[in-house]
Amino acid sequence: MADGLNMSRRIRRTPYTDRVEAAGVRGYSVVNHMLLPKAFEPSLEEDYWHLRQHAQIWDVSCQRQVEIKGPDAARLVQWMTPRDISGADIGDCFYIPITDRNGGILNDPVMLKLAADRFWLSIADSDVLLYADGLAVGAGLDVIVSEPDVSPLAVQGPKAEALMVSVFGDAISKVGFFKFDHFDFRGAPQLIARSGYSRQGGFEIYLDDSALGPALWDTIWEAGRPFDIRPGCPNLIERIEGGLFSYGNEMTRENNPLEIGLGKYCTLDGSIDFIGRGALQKIAAEGVTRIIRGVAFGTVPCPSCTMPWPVTADGVRVGQMTSAAWSPRLKCNVGLAMIDRSYWDTGREVIVTSADENRHLGQISDLPFS
Amino acid sequence: MADGLNMSRRIRRTPYTDRVEAAGVRGYSVVNHMLLPKAFEPSLEEDYWHLRQHAQIWDVSCQRQVEIKGPDAARLVQWMTPRDISGADIGDCFYIPITDRNGGILNDPVMLKLAADRFWLSIADSDVLLYADGLAVGAGLDVIVSEPDVSPLAVQGPKAEALMVSVFGDAISKVGFFKFDHFDFRGAPQLIARSGYSRQGGFEIYLDDSALGPALWDTIWEAGRPFDIRPGCPNLIERIEGGLFSYGNEMTRENNPLEIGLGKYCTLDGSIDFIGRGALQKIAAEGVTRIIRGVAFGTVPCPSCTMPWPVTADGVRVGQMTSAAWSPRLKCNVGLAMIDRSYWDTGREVIVTSADENRHLGQISDLPFS
């Protein structure tokens, strides 16, 4: 098999990996030097329908936490992102793109404000810890940057809330979207947020002790039986339909937040100072030349999109697609693509050429797909 | 299959991946968000014997280059490492551990000095680019930190030199160990160093244009026929026998250079300033409490070491093994382990408990194994 993954200590296992293996995982990806389950029996499509109807348990330990703590913590976090974090309260989750001097995106974590002087950045796939530590050492900031022993476990799907109530009690229903609170598990408080990498609702448990991992998995699993629980993972079809982007796929350091549609998270009026402000102000003044859009295309399922596919119109290249999957609900392929300004209007016809050289007729779509 | 690797753009292909696939790769690892081939037919042992006798071509594009360029380049590189780089000439390769404030190892790249104000760091698996850029921005250093389009291709084995002479001419024989020079390929100069992740001799071609990747692979491949060339990759048996460590396996941020046996690369007399100096001076003064050692163990092949195995003596834990393989030459297993001070003497008997619960009798060994 050409795509086996050779395991070693460097590709870190998680507190849940034993359970994931027992549950029949069929494949992994590697995120932040750690295993992310990517496929379970019987199929991506079955998993998609199940996620939309029931409850799933996901090992998302690879969402590592970068803890920034100390008198200069808030100053450092604000310096790293164009989003104004001054309005964040303790208990808030803020999605914060991190930008470099050119406005390029280095990561797009969720920030959790634990205290006035203590933050977690729940990161996508790049070593934000090294960046934050470099900034802190370089500028002489009074912070400690570390990776705590925190292993997020997600419970997602329309039945997730009922399941979580059965384990943690009614109080968990009061946690608002992108908010968190602490709940007891085996005598220790655990941070639980209403969040997750799907549009089906649910929670993420930031388990703060890897030794409790198997017990937490088993507890959720047993409590989940009445809710038709299954092991799962971020579902490619569901996340594309939902317009959820993936760092490294839809965006890299070559992209700025404005072309990813994150303008609403960029405060460019000069009221906050952050790395890349000048570059983003210039880009905003000139207007972006491309933006990420949905594309609905084709009448037969496309292959996996493992490298960018060209999107053309009028015989010229007008963009590239970075994620794609067949939607069994919409009866077409759905994809996420960076599209040039002249072609990004909803309804515009384009051609998507998949890796198998098939040319699919498509249309620019709003996100999320409806 | 439980250990499939799900591909996406985020797990980057290399300029040689098409060729590697055509050559029958059986598995990958992921290093620096990029594919590293890890296994070819027919077996690890066949590959080991072949590497010791002939010539191999390895796709090591994942050894990404972090380019640091500008008036403050040398100052920044020196700040990142305990090794005194003032003696490096243009054309030198220096192995330089990178340390954090606690003396913990963040990476162990090879530094290539391209000019007085331009360096490449050929990195192991962590985002050194983000660390260097953070330091530069934080301290206001006048440098540009970037990842150039450079894709190293290694030619390793005792016949590598003859092969390289047949392609690049006699002058390549004059390149000394851990030195580099430039040689023409298709009209453009390419940096070639006498280096590589084996003890069998060879070169690394730092191809500076990914579009030339397939042509370079094909040229080496065709020229290699008289030298019994085969596709290969860093060989686990050979690298353990040779005492070549792997960042993320033998060492992490929890380890300092002194316990990895890199004391000779640490200038602690105060003549240079670098991040972690105070911490390393303190550790050196107190003496390290553990050090990495070889262990020869067992009479039957052990399984893969995918997570640390305990090493015990006198009924107590005295260390952990992080890489292990059966040596068909030494007729025992060979492993790399971090061993406590009281037990690290050569010849000391220890017990290695592999993941299958087998307890193997072993002996502490010098490195490289002989």
HADDOCK unambig.tbl for C-alpha pairs under 7 A between the chains (distance, minus, plus):
assign (segid A and resid 1 and name CA) (segid B and resid 26 and name CA) 5.62 0.50 0.50
assign (segid A and resid 2 and name CA) (segid B and resid 25 and name CA) 5.76 0.50 0.50
assign (segid A and resid 2 and name CA) (segid B and resid 26 and name CA) 4.67 0.50 0.50
assign (segid A and resid 2 and name CA) (segid B and resid 27 and name CA) 5.71 0.50 0.50
assign (segid A and resid 3 and name CA) (segid B and resid 4 and name CA) 5.79 0.50 0.50
assign (segid A and resid 3 and name CA) (segid B and resid 5 and name CA) 5.41 0.50 0.50
assign (segid A and resid 3 and name CA) (segid B and resid 26 and name CA) 6.80 0.50 0.50
assign (segid A and resid 3 and name CA) (segid B and resid 27 and name CA) 5.47 0.50 0.50
assign (segid A and resid 3 and name CA) (segid B and resid 28 and name CA) 6.62 0.50 0.50
assign (segid A and resid 4 and name CA) (segid B and resid 3 and name CA) 5.79 0.50 0.50
assign (segid A and resid 4 and name CA) (segid B and resid 4 and name CA) 4.39 0.50 0.50
assign (segid A and resid 4 and name CA) (segid B and resid 5 and name CA) 5.45 0.50 0.50
assign (segid A and resid 4 and name CA) (segid B and resid 26 and name CA) 6.50 0.50 0.50
assign (segid A and resid 4 and name CA) (segid B and resid 27 and name CA) 4.33 0.50 0.50
assign (segid A and resid 4 and name CA) (segid B and resid 28 and name CA) 6.11 0.50 0.50
assign (segid A and resid 5 and name CA) (segid B and resid 3 and name CA) 5.42 0.50 0.50
assign (segid A and resid 5 and name CA) (segid B and resid 4 and name CA) 5.47 0.50 0.50
assign (segid A and resid 5 and name CA) (segid B and resid 5 and name CA) 5.06 0.50 0.50
assign (segid A and resid 5 and name CA) (segid B and resid 27 and name CA) 5.59 0.50 0.50
assign (segid A and resid 5 and name CA) (segid B and resid 28 and name CA) 5.16 0.50 0.50
assign (segid A and resid 5 and name CA) (segid B and resid 29 and name CA) 5.67 0.50 0.50
assign (segid A and resid 6 and name CA) (segid B and resid 27 and name CA) 6.14 0.50 0.50
assign (segid A and resid 6 and name CA) (segid B and resid 28 and name CA) 5.75 0.50 0.50
assign (segid A and resid 6 and name CA) (segid B and resid 29 and name CA) 5.35 0.50 0.50
assign (segid A and resid 6 and name CA) (segid B and resid 38 and name CA) 6.71 0.50 0.50
assign (segid A and resid 7 and name CA) (segid B and resid 306 and name CA) 5.56 0.50 0.50
assign (segid A and resid 8 and name CA) (segid B and resid 305 and name CA) 6.58 0.50 0.50
assign (segid A and resid 8 and name CA) (segid B and resid 306 and name CA) 4.08 0.50 0.50
assign (segid A and resid 8 and name CA) (segid B and resid 307 and name CA) 6.44 0.50 0.50
assign (segid A and resid 9 and name CA) (segid B and resid 248 and name CA) 6.71 0.50 0.50
assign (segid A and resid 9 and name CA) (segid B and resid 249 and name CA) 5.24 0.50 0.50
assign (segid A and resid 9 and name CA) (segid B and resid 306 and name CA) 5.12 0.50 0.50
assign (segid A and resid 9 and name CA) (segid B and resid 307 and name CA) 4.77 0.50 0.50
assign (segid A and resid 9 and name CA) (segid B and resid 308 and name CA) 6.84 0.50 0.50
assign (segid A and resid 9 and name CA) (segid B and resid 322 and name CA) 6.80 0.50 0.50
assign (segid A and resid 10 and name CA) (segid B and resid 248 and name CA) 4.30 0.50 0.50
assign (segid A and resid 10 and name CA) (segid B and resid 249 and name CA) 5.07 0.50 0.50
assign (segid A and resid 25 and name CA) (segid B and resid 2 and name CA) 5.77 0.50 0.50
assign (segid A and resid 26 and name CA) (segid B and resid 1 and name CA) 5.55 0.50 0.50
assign (segid A and resid 26 and name CA) (segid B and resid 2 and name CA) 4.66 0.50 0.50
assign (segid A and resid 26 and name CA) (segid B and resid 3 and name CA) 6.77 0.50 0.50
assign (segid A and resid 26 and name CA) (segid B and resid 4 and name CA) 6.50 0.50 0.50
assign (segid A and resid 27 and name CA) (segid B and resid 2 and name CA) 5.70 0.50 0.50
assign (segid A and resid 27 and name CA) (segid B and resid 3 and name CA) 5.44 0.50 0.50
assign (segid A and resid 27 and name CA) (segid B and resid 4 and name CA) 4.31 0.50 0.50
assign (segid A and resid 27 and name CA) (segid B and resid 5 and name CA) 5.59 0.50 0.50
assign (segid A and resid 27 and name CA) (segid B and resid 6 and name CA) 6.14 0.50 0.50
assign (segid A and resid 28 and name CA) (segid B and resid 3 and name CA) 6.61 0.50 0.50
assign (segid A and resid 28 and name CA) (segid B and resid 4 and name CA) 6.10 0.50 0.50
assign (segid A and resid 28 and name CA) (segid B and resid 5 and name CA) 5.17 0.50 0.50
assign (segid A and resid 28 and name CA) (segid B and resid 6 and name CA) 5.75 0.50 0.50
assign (segid A and resid 29 and name CA) (segid B and resid 5 and name CA) 5.67 0.50 0.50
assign (segid A and resid 29 and name CA) (segid B and resid 6 and name CA) 5.35 0.50 0.50
assign (segid A and resid 38 and name CA) (segid B and resid 6 and name CA) 6.72 0.50 0.50
assign (segid A and resid 126 and name CA) (segid B and resid 127 and name CA) 6.85 0.50 0.50
assign (segid A and resid 127 and name CA) (segid B and resid 126 and name CA) 6.84 0.50 0.50
assign (segid A and resid 127 and name CA) (segid B and resid 127 and name CA) 5.60 0.50 0.50
assign (segid A and resid 130 and name CA) (segid B and resid 130 and name CA) 6.19 0.50 0.50
assign (segid A and resid 130 and name CA) (segid B and resid 131 and name CA) 4.72 0.50 0.50
assign (segid A and resid 131 and name CA) (segid B and resid 130 and name CA) 4.73 0.50 0.50
assign (segid A and resid 131 and name CA) (segid B and resid 131 and name CA) 4.60 0.50 0.50
assign (segid A and resid 131 and name CA) (segid B and resid 134 and name CA) 4.96 0.50 0.50
assign (segid A and resid 132 and name CA) (segid B and resid 134 and name CA) 6.70 0.50 0.50
assign (segid A and resid 134 and name CA) (segid B and resid 131 and name CA) 4.96 0.50 0.50
assign (segid A and resid 134 and name CA) (segid B and resid 132 and name CA) 6.70 0.50 0.50
assign (segid A and resid 134 and name CA) (segid B and resid 134 and name CA) 4.25 0.50 0.50
assign (segid A and resid 134 and name CA) (segid B and resid 135 and name CA) 4.31 0.50 0.50
assign (segid A and resid 135 and name CA) (segid B and resid 134 and name CA) 4.28 0.50 0.50
assign (segid A and resid 135 and name CA) (segid B and resid 135 and name CA) 5.20 0.50 0.50
assign (segid A and resid 135 and name CA) (segid B and resid 137 and name CA) 6.59 0.50 0.50
assign (segid A and resid 135 and name CA) (segid B and resid 138 and name CA) 4.50 0.50 0.50
assign (segid A and resid 136 and name CA) (segid B and resid 138 and name CA) 6.72 0.50 0.50
assign (segid A and resid 137 and name CA) (segid B and resid 135 and name CA) 6.59 0.50 0.50
assign (segid A and resid 138 and name CA) (segid B and resid 135 and name CA) 4.48 0.50 0.50
assign (segid A and resid 138 and name CA) (segid B and resid 136 and name CA) 6.71 0.50 0.50
assign (segid A and resid 138 and name CA) (segid B and resid 138 and name CA) 4.04 0.50 0.50
assign (segid A and resid 138 and name CA) (segid B and resid 139 and name CA) 4.22 0.50 0.50
assign (segid A and resid 139 and name CA) (segid B and resid 138 and name CA) 4.22 0.50 0.50
assign (segid A and resid 139 and name CA) (segid B and resid 139 and name CA) 5.12 0.50 0.50
assign (segid A and resid 248 and name CA) (segid B and resid 9 and name CA) 6.71 0.50 0.50
assign (segid A and resid 248 and name CA) (segid B and resid 10 and name CA) 4.30 0.50 0.50
assign (segid A and resid 249 and name CA) (segid B and resid 9 and name CA) 5.26 0.50 0.50
assign (segid A and resid 249 and name CA) (segid B and resid 10 and name CA) 5.07 0.50 0.50
assign (segid A and resid 305 and name CA) (segid B and resid 8 and name CA) 6.59 0.50 0.50
assign (segid A and resid 306 and name CA) (segid B and resid 7 and name CA) 5.56 0.50 0.50
assign (segid A and resid 306 and name CA) (segid B and resid 8 and name CA) 4.07 0.50 0.50
assign (segid A and resid 306 and name CA) (segid B and resid 9 and name CA) 5.13 0.50 0.50
assign (segid A and resid 307 and name CA) (segid B and resid 8 and name CA) 6.42 0.50 0.50
assign (segid A and resid 307 and name CA) (segid B and resid 9 and name CA) 4.78 0.50 0.50
assign (segid A and resid 308 and name CA) (segid B and resid 9 and name CA) 6.85 0.50 0.50
assign (segid A and resid 322 and name CA) (segid B and resid 9 and name CA) 6.80 0.50 0.50
